[in-house]
Amino acid sequence: MGHYSLSDDADGWPASVEHAAPFLSIVVNALGPEEASAWIDGARRAHARENKAKLACTYNFGFPHYLTLELGDFENTLARVAAWEALKAVHELARHENTNLDMLLDCARRAAARESAAVGTTAVAAQR
């Protein structure tokens, strides 16, 4: 698995949340790029639900609750607990820095997709 950090071509990640990259790396490294992409998409949906509740001025159960609903039941392994906590940390960092969490998660999803494609290419080459 790769190690993700911010660089000059960081897909538009804001410099103010450079501390989010290690947490996103935990998600991808713990789950693998394909499962990480699904979890990142779940985090985006959870964030959208949280925002919808805020805009409607209704009771807001918070990001962790909505993330639970979006991810559904999953085996509670150490890797998944680490990924879960890392996504909560990214959410908090984005909230604290008033950064667009959707953009941050989209960048992470694209990085995971590139990693998945690279792993797939390597696996095909290794089979030859």
RODREN-340934 format. One record per residue (C-alpha): residue number from 1; residue in one letter; z, x, y. Coordinates in nm, 2 decimals. Each point is the difference from the previous one (the first is absolute). Example, Ala and Ser with C-alpha at 12.3 -4.5 7.8 and 13.67 -1.06 7.14 Angstrom:
@pos=1 code=A w=0.78 u=1.23 v=-0.45
@pos=2 code=S w=-0.07 u=0.14 v=0.34
END
This chain:
@pos=1 code=M w=0.00 u=0.00 v=0.00
@pos=2 code=G w=-0.06 u=0.11 v=0.35
@pos=3 code=H w=0.24 u=0.07 v=0.29
@pos=4 code=Y w=-0.07 u=-0.19 v=0.31
@pos=5 code=S w=0.09 u=0.11 v=0.35
@pos=6 code=L w=-0.16 u=-0.04 v=0.34
@pos=7 code=S w=-0.28 u=0.22 v=0.10
@pos=8 code=D w=-0.26 u=0.01 v=0.28
@pos=9 code=D w=-0.22 u=-0.25 v=-0.20
@pos=10 code=A w=0.29 u=-0.23 v=-0.09
@pos=11 code=D w=-0.20 u=-0.33 v=0.02
@pos=12 code=G w=0.15 u=-0.09 v=0.33
@pos=13 code=W w=0.37 u=0.02 v=-0.10
@pos=14 code=P w=0.21 u=0.02 v=0.32
@pos=15 code=A w=0.18 u=0.32 v=0.05
@pos=16 code=S w=0.32 u=-0.19 v=0.08
@pos=17 code=V w=0.04 u=-0.10 v=-0.37
@pos=18 code=E w=-0.07 u=0.34 v=-0.16
@pos=19 code=H w=0.32 u=-0.05 v=-0.19
@pos=20 code=A w=-0.16 u=-0.30 v=-0.19
@pos=21 code=A w=-0.24 u=0.23 v=-0.19
@pos=22 code=P w=0.26 u=0.14 v=-0.24
@pos=23 code=F w=0.11 u=-0.35 v=-0.08
@pos=24 code=L w=-0.35 u=-0.11 v=-0.07
@pos=25 code=S w=-0.05 u=0.31 v=-0.21
@pos=26 code=I w=0.30 u=-0.11 v=-0.21
@pos=27 code=V w=-0.17 u=-0.34 v=-0.06
@pos=28 code=V w=-0.32 u=0.15 v=-0.12
@pos=29 code=N w=0.15 u=0.29 v=-0.20
@pos=30 code=A w=0.26 u=-0.23 v=-0.17
@pos=31 code=L w=-0.24 u=-0.28 v=-0.09
@pos=32 code=G w=-0.34 u=0.17 v=-0.02
@pos=33 code=P w=-0.28 u=-0.09 v=0.24
@pos=34 code=E w=-0.11 u=-0.33 v=-0.16
@pos=35 code=E w=0.35 u=-0.16 v=-0.02
@pos=36 code=A w=0.09 u=0.14 v=0.33
@pos=37 code=S w=-0.30 u=-0.17 v=0.16
@pos=38 code=A w=0.12 u=-0.33 v=-0.14
@pos=39 code=W w=0.35 u=0.06 v=0.13
@pos=40 code=I w=-0.13 u=0.10 v=0.34
@pos=41 code=D w=-0.21 u=-0.32 v=0.01
@pos=42 code=G w=0.32 u=-0.19 v=-0.09
@pos=43 code=A w=0.18 u=0.17 v=0.28
@pos=44 code=R w=-0.27 u=-0.11 v=0.25
@pos=45 code=R w=0.02 u=-0.36 v=-0.12
@pos=46 code=A w=0.39 u=0.01 v=0.02
@pos=47 code=H w=-0.03 u=0.13 v=0.36
@pos=48 code=A w=-0.24 u=-0.28 v=0.08
@pos=49 code=R w=0.25 u=-0.26 v=-0.14
@pos=50 code=E w=0.27 u=0.16 v=0.21
@pos=51 code=N w=-0.21 u=-0.02 v=0.31
@pos=52 code=K w=-0.10 u=-0.36 v=-0.07
@pos=53 code=A w=0.37 u=-0.10 v=-0.03
@pos=54 code=K w=0.08 u=0.18 v=0.33
@pos=55 code=L w=-0.29 u=-0.17 v=0.19
@pos=56 code=A w=0.09 u=-0.34 v=-0.14
@pos=57 code=C w=0.37 u=0.06 v=0.11
@pos=58 code=T w=0.11 u=-0.10 v=-0.35
@pos=59 code=Y w=0.25 u=0.17 v=-0.22
@pos=60 code=N w=-0.12 u=0.35 v=-0.08
@pos=61 code=F w=0.12 u=0.13 v=-0.34
@pos=62 code=G w=-0.11 u=0.36 v=0.09
@pos=63 code=F w=-0.25 u=0.25 v=-0.13
@pos=64 code=P w=0.19 u=0.09 v=-0.33
@pos=65 code=H w=0.01 u=-0.37 v=-0.10
@pos=66 code=Y w=-0.37 u=-0.06 v=0.07
@pos=67 code=L w=-0.09 u=0.33 v=-0.18
@pos=68 code=T w=0.19 u=-0.13 v=-0.30
@pos=69 code=L w=-0.20 u=-0.32 v=0.01
@pos=70 code=E w=-0.33 u=0.18 v=0.04
@pos=71 code=L w=0.06 u=0.25 v=-0.28
@pos=72 code=G w=0.13 u=-0.25 v=-0.24
@pos=73 code=D w=0.19 u=0.11 v=-0.31
@pos=74 code=F w=-0.04 u=0.36 v=-0.10
@pos=75 code=E w=0.17 u=0.24 v=-0.23
@pos=76 code=N w=0.29 u=0.16 v=0.19
@pos=77 code=T w=-0.07 u=0.37 v=-0.06
@pos=78 code=L w=0.12 u=0.29 v=0.20
@pos=79 code=A w=-0.35 u=0.05 v=0.14
@pos=80 code=R w=-0.03 u=-0.36 v=0.11
@pos=81 code=V w=0.34 u=0.01 v=0.16
@pos=82 code=A w=-0.11 u=0.31 v=0.19
@pos=83 code=A w=-0.32 u=-0.17 v=0.11
@pos=84 code=W w=0.19 u=-0.31 v=0.10
@pos=85 code=E w=0.24 u=0.19 v=0.22
@pos=86 code=A w=-0.28 u=0.21 v=0.15
@pos=87 code=L w=-0.19 u=-0.31 v=0.10
@pos=88 code=K w=0.31 u=-0.14 v=0.17
@pos=89 code=A w=0.05 u=0.33 v=0.18
@pos=90 code=V w=-0.36 u=0.00 v=0.13
@pos=91 code=H w=0.05 u=-0.36 v=0.12
@pos=92 code=E w=0.31 u=0.11 v=0.19
@pos=93 code=L w=-0.16 u=0.31 v=0.15
@pos=94 code=A w=-0.29 u=-0.21 v=0.12
@pos=95 code=R w=0.24 u=-0.26 v=0.15
@pos=96 code=H w=0.20 u=0.27 v=0.17
@pos=97 code=E w=-0.30 u=0.17 v=0.15
@pos=98 code=N w=-0.17 u=-0.33 v=0.08
@pos=99 code=T w=-0.30 u=0.10 v=-0.20
@pos=100 code=N w=-0.26 u=-0.22 v=-0.17
@pos=101 code=L w=0.12 u=-0.01 v=-0.36
@pos=102 code=D w=-0.32 u=-0.16 v=-0.12
@pos=103 code=M w=-0.20 u=0.30 v=0.13
@pos=104 code=L w=0.24 u=0.24 v=-0.16
@pos=105 code=L w=-0.01 u=-0.18 v=-0.33
@pos=106 code=D w=-0.38 u=-0.02 v=0.02
@pos=107 code=C w=-0.02 u=0.37 v=0.04
@pos=108 code=A w=0.23 u=0.05 v=-0.30
@pos=109 code=R w=-0.21 u=-0.24 v=-0.21
@pos=110 code=R w=-0.32 u=0.19 v=0.09
@pos=111 code=A w=0.17 u=0.33 v=-0.09
@pos=112 code=A w=0.11 u=-0.14 v=-0.33
@pos=113 code=A w=-0.36 u=-0.13 v=-0.07
@pos=114 code=R w=-0.13 u=0.35 v=0.07
@pos=115 code=E w=0.26 u=0.15 v=-0.23
@pos=116 code=S w=-0.10 u=-0.26 v=-0.27
@pos=117 code=A w=-0.37 u=0.08 v=0.04
@pos=118 code=A w=0.08 u=0.38 v=-0.02
@pos=119 code=V w=0.21 u=-0.05 v=-0.31
@pos=120 code=G w=-0.27 u=-0.21 v=-0.16
@pos=121 code=T w=-0.27 u=0.26 v=0.08
@pos=122 code=T w=0.22 u=0.27 v=-0.15
@pos=123 code=A w=0.07 u=-0.20 v=-0.31
@pos=124 code=V w=-0.37 u=-0.06 v=-0.06
@pos=125 code=A w=-0.08 u=0.37 v=0.05
@pos=126 code=A w=0.28 u=0.09 v=-0.24
@pos=127 code=Q w=-0.15 u=-0.22 v=-0.27
@pos=128 code=R w=-0.34 u=0.18 v=0.01
END
